[in-house]
Amino acid sequence: MRIARFAGDDDPRFGVVGEEDGVPTIAVLKGDPLYAGFELTGQKVKVEDVRLLAPVIPRSKVVGIGRNFADHAAELGNDVPETPLVFLKPNTSVIGPGEPIFHPEQSSNVHFEGELAVVIGRICKDVPAADASKVIFGYTVANDVTARDLQKSDGQWARAKGFDTFCPIGPWIETNLDPADLRVTTTVNGETKQDGRTSDMVHKVPDLIAYVSSFMTLLPGDLLLTGTPAGVGRVVPGDSVSITIEGLGTLTNPVVDAS
């Protein structure tokens, strides 16, 4: 099931994405399905007639995993951590499909990072890896935008990964997906930059949930970014970044000057 958050001429709403007579359509839900369940209103709207928004705005946090693909760690001259390397992005960094990524004046080396994101479905702590699927609401596409020069100079990653607009997600949440072996590709201005598979993750999704939940409580709507394959690189104002994950769809965002 694909869950979208969208806006027309009214406040943001949620709905189930499907097709009617071959036309992409959203069946509108009553409230946020994370909290209100899947009750339909009976109303339907065409996808082309609305604006897709970030499918979830975390009330708590975005948890990132660094260097979870060996080829990405190697391209930046880093070793693969023995245990997951965890960092946080603020929920204010989250934007949706089509929204601009603001290139901050503080950085001269902003990078894209195409990633699979896990959406947490319920409050959980100390989740065994074998039970990870029980706390997952679904999956979406993410871009873990990073100011690479600030990441290096600061010695920690809060500023480099925490700017407003540095966590595009979308276009929707897929609730029925096996994350074990999905193709992840990123293009910049139509040119392929990343082409990897989730099967190459060092630490798999169930193990990541078990590890992160061993020291912090995860809440409904929290996002877990699972790492990026090799091929990351710089973007500048005027660029357009598209990330496609097999079974999920494509997330596209332009890059603009923050000033």
N, C-alpha and C positions, 0 to 999 in steps of 0.2 A: 504494500500500500504506500502510495506517495502522498505525503502531507505537505501542503504549501501554506505559506502565510502571505497574504496579498492585500492590496489596497486598490480601491476604485475611487469613487467620489466620497467615500465614507471612511470610518476608522478601520484599521487593520483587522482582518478576519482570517480564519483558518479554513481549509477545505481539503478534500480528497481529489487528487489529480487523476483524470482518466480521459476517455474519449467518448464522444457521442456523434454518431454518423461520421466518424473519421476526423472530427474536430476536437483538439485538446480542450478539455472542459474541467472546471473545478466544481465539485459538489460541496456546497458550503456547510460547515459544521457549526454547532452551537458552542461557542467558547473554544478555549485552548485545549486540544486533546490530551496534553500532558496532565491536565488537572480535571477536565470535564468529561473525558471519554469521547467516544465517537458517535455522537448524536447528530443526525443530519437535520437541516432546516427545511429541506425540500427545494431550496433555491439552487440554481446552477448558473455559472457564468463562464464565458469563454476566456481561456488563458490570454488571448490576444487583446482582450478588452480591459485587462487589469495589469497592475504592476506587481511583480513578484518581489517580496521583501526577504530579509534574512529569515529563514524558516523557524528560528528560535533565537530569542535574546536571553542569554544565560542570566538568571537572577543572582548567580553567585560567581562563577569563574570559568575561565578557559584554561585547561591544563594542556601543556605542550610536552612532547617528547623529542629530545634532541638526539641527533646522530643515530637514528634507528635503522638506517640503511648503510651498510658498510661502504658502498660506493660513494655515497654522499659524504660520509665522514672522511674518506680518503681524499676526495677532491678538494677539501679544505684543509688537508694536512693534519687531521685529527685521528686518534685511535677510537675504536668502538668501545663504549663503556661496558663494563661487565654487568652492571645493573642499569635499568632505565634512567636516563638523564632527564629530570623533570624541571619544567619552568612554568610560570604562569603568565597569562596575558589578561588584561582587564576586560570586563564585558563591554566597556566603552570602545574597544577596538573593533567590535563586530559591526559589519555592514552587509548588505545583501547584493543580489545580482544587479549588475549595471551601475551600481553606485561607485563614485570615484575613490580611488586610493590616493590620498594626499601625500605627495612627496615632500617631506619636511625639509626646511632650510638647514637644519642641524646636520643633515647627512648628505654625503656625496656618493653613497654606494648602497642604494636600496635594492634588495633582492626579492624575487618571487620564490615561493616554496609550495608546490602543489601537494596536497595531503588528503588522505581519508580522515574524516572526523566522525567520532562516535558521539551520539546524543544519549545522555544518561536519562533513564526513565523514572527512577524512584530513589528515595533516600537510601543510601547504602554505605556500609563500612565493613572492612575485613571480608571482602567477597572472595571466595575461592575461585580460582581460574575456571574450574568445572562449572561454576554457577554464573559466570559472567553474562551469559545470554539473558539471564533472568532480570538483569538491571539495565539492559540496553533497550532504549526506545526505538532507535534507528540510526541511520548513517546519512551523512551529507558530504559535500565537497568543500574543502577549505583551502585558503591561501594564507600560509603563515608568513606574512610579509615581514622582512627583517632588515634593519639598517645595519649592514654588515660591519661598517667601520665603527659604529658606536658599540656594537657587540664586542668588538676586539678591544676598544679603548677603555670601556667601562669595567670590564672584568666580570660583569654579571649582565643579565639579559633583559632586565625590566624595561629600560628605556628603548633598547634596540627593537624590541618586539611589541612594545606597549602603546605606540602612538595610536591616536584615533584613526580609524579606517584600516588598521594593519591586520584585520582578521575578516576578510570577506568569506561568507559561507553561502551555500545554496546549490542549485536553485530550489530544492525541496529536501525533505527527509524521506528516505526509503526505509520502511519498517521491516521489509522482508528481503534480506540480503546476506549472503555469505561473504565475509570480508577476507577469506583466506587467500584468494588468488585473483585479484582484480587488476586490470591494466590502468595505470595512472599516467596521463600525458599532459604536458603543459606546452602551450604555444604563446609566443610573443609576436604580435603583428602577423599571425598566421604561420610563423616559422617554429617548428618543433624544437623545444629545448630540453624537455624531460620526457622519458619514456621508460617507465619501470613497472613493477608488479608488487602488490602487497605481499606476495609470497616471499619476497626478499627482505621483509622486515626482520630485524634481529630479534626483537621481542614482539610476539604476536598479540593481537587484541585482547584475548582473555588474560594473558599474563600481565599486560599493562594495567588492566582494570584491577587485577588482584594486587599488583604492586602499589598503585596510587592509592587505592582504598585502604591499604594497610596503615597509612599514616594521615589520611585526611578523609573526612566524610564527603561523599559525592551527593549532589542534590539534583532533583529533576531539572532538566534543561542544561545542566553542565555539559561542556564540550570537552572531549579528549582528542587532541590532534596527535596523530600516530606516527609522524615523521615523514620525511620527503626523500625521494630517490635522487640520484645524481643528476646534474644538469642545471642546477640553480644558477642564476645570473642576474645582472643588473637590469633595472628598468628605469626609465626617465619619463618625465611628462610628455604626453603624446602617445605613449605606448598603450597597447591593449593586451591584457593577459587573459588567456582562456585555459581553464583546467578541466579536463574530462576524466571521469572515472567510470569504468565499465559498470553498467547496471544502475548508474546514478544520474548521469547527464553531465552538462557543461556549465561551469560558472565563469562568467566573463566580467571583467572590470577594467575601466580605463584608468590610466595614471595621469594625475594632474598636479600642477604646482600648488603647494599649500598656501603660498603667498598671494 
